[in-house]
Amino acid sequence: MDVIELLPRLHLLRFPVGQAYLWRDGGELTLIDAGPIGAGRAIVDAVTALGHAPGDIRRIVLTHFHEDHVGGAGELAGPGGAEVLAHPLDAPFIRGELPGPPPKFEEWELPVHAAVAERLPEGTPVPPAAVTEVADGAVLDFGDGARVLHVPGHTDGSIAVFLPEHGVLFTGDTVAASPVDGTVIPGVFNLDRTRLLASLGRLAELEADMACFGHGDPVAGNAAPALRAAAGAG
């Protein structure tokens, strides 16, 4: 796993498939997503290398239920561990109560998805014992007021998280950066692409300076125009 500083208070944690983000408020840490199965150990090692204790991770905000985003959540939660938060529509899948619905693939996505699946660790994620459900408009106690936005389409319960005081937007898989040229594009492997594009349009209305995606390099400055361009091209 690569650990990349984006801001003094923000690090990107990059896995072979997907990525998570670590936000710091003083000695308190928040994870946005938790990597694939088995990522808990690597996240603990990264936190320790940054001078923190694993217990400093107070919360894990999951943007959606897919395995490359929730794998480490149960490993880092547990008794006395981090609080896990997700949207009510995806929470049952994260808790392991139900299997999540598969994406409705476009034809060109099938070989891409097969190649990605080969790079994911085998196994089933350890579900967190509890998931705190957060809905659209909730304000979370980190980043000087983190605003939750329900952005369905990739999954029914996908969320984004916006830190207005810092101009930082975590999009989950509603938005991505192309691995070819870094162009900002709508997310792929969706449950409902039409709804995803509407959600992307909502994110494009925010005045985000930095956009942090579930896949691909973040836009590190003046992100709003890139989001608007992606929404217009979608």
Secondary structure, DSSP 8 states (H G I E B T S, - for coil): -EEEEEETTEEEEE-SS-EEEEEEETTEEEEE---STTHHHHHHHHHHHTT--GGGEEEEE-S---HHHHTTHHHH-STTS-EEEE-TTTHHHHTTSS--------TTHHHHHHHHHHTS-SS-----S--EE--TT-EESSTTSEEEEE-TTSSTT-EEEEETTTTEEEEETTEEE-TTT--EEE-SS-S-HHHHHHHHHHHHTS--SEEEESSS--B-S-HHHHHHHHHHH-
